[in-house]
Amino acid sequence: MKNLLLLSNSTLPGSPYLQWVLSDLSEFLSGDRRQMVFIPYAGVTVSYDEYTQRVNDALEGIDKSVRGIHTFENPRKALESADGILVGGGNTFELLRQLYENELMDEIRKCVSRGVPYVGWSAGSNVAGASIGTTNDMPISFPESFDALGLVPYQINPHYTEATLPNHGGESRLQRLMEFLEKNQGSEVYCLPEGTYLRVENGKTQYSGLGLEGKILRYRKDPQIIQSGSYI
């Protein structure tokens, strides 16, 4: 029984941290959850303590709090008793490297399989998919494998946009994802624009958020457009 909330992003311009999705988080994390664990490993330019405090400041508005996994003597045991797991954004390669090195991959899967809620945003959503092959990040560190948690069987591309810069010759995001599909032809890529998310619950997946259309990309097929509020 999986219970996942996979956000494209944490912040929208002009809006406080996680504010755009705070009411959804409140509903998703409802109940008496006394020990929710936050995994800040993707944070590279911010300390883990600062990152955890930023999340707690945001969650204060819904009367929730987290404890950073880095403060536990045994991170694996921390997850065993967790009644919620939140995984923040940042650099996906560094996040996955730390999950492998701290031997947390299987423990997270076990937690999710027994129904512990998992919330990820940006890199935290990317690692919930089959691999990190569709991350937008630079490989600043090297995990032992690109294989991710596999909480969902497809790929995720957070922060999806088809915008291009004037007078810039680089490939668009869509072109890069099509390159991925050329080499991984059986994969599906769920493209999540800013302000959108996937909710996986009771065997169903719903795409929702602030109204923007998402896309599902497949090898040499027309993109499948997904509307906010629709089940996939």
HELIX and SHEET records of a PDB file:
HELIX    1   1 GLN A   19  VAL A   21  5                                   3    
HELIX    2   2 LEU A   22  PHE A   28  1                                   7    
HELIX    3   3 TYR A   48  LEU A   59  1                                  12    
HELIX    4   4 GLU A   60  ILE A   62  5                                   3    
HELIX    5   5 ILE A   69  THR A   71  5                                   3    
HELIX    6   6 PRO A   75  GLU A   80  1                                   6    
HELIX    7   7 THR A   92  GLU A  101  1                                  10    
HELIX    8   8 MET A  105  SER A  113  1                                   9    
HELIX    9   9 ALA A  123  ASN A  126  1                                   4    
HELIX   10  10 ARG A  173  LYS A  183  1                                  11    
SHEET    1   A 8 ARG A  67  GLY A  68  0                                        
SHEET    2   A 8 VAL A  37  ILE A  39  1                                        
SHEET    3   A 8 ILE A  85  VAL A  87  1                                        
SHEET    4   A 8 TYR A 118  TRP A 121  1                                        
SHEET    5   A 8 ASN A   3  LEU A   7  1                                        
SHEET    6   A 8 THR A 196  GLU A 201 -1                                        
SHEET    7   A 8 LYS A 204  GLY A 209 -1                                        
SHEET    8   A 8 SER A 230  TYR A 231 -1                                        
SHEET    1   B 4 GLN A 155  ASN A 157  0                                        
SHEET    2   B 4 GLU A 188  CYS A 191  1                                        
SHEET    3   B 4 GLY A 214  ARG A 218 -1                                        
SHEET    4   B 4 GLN A 224  ILE A 226 -1                                        
END                                                                             
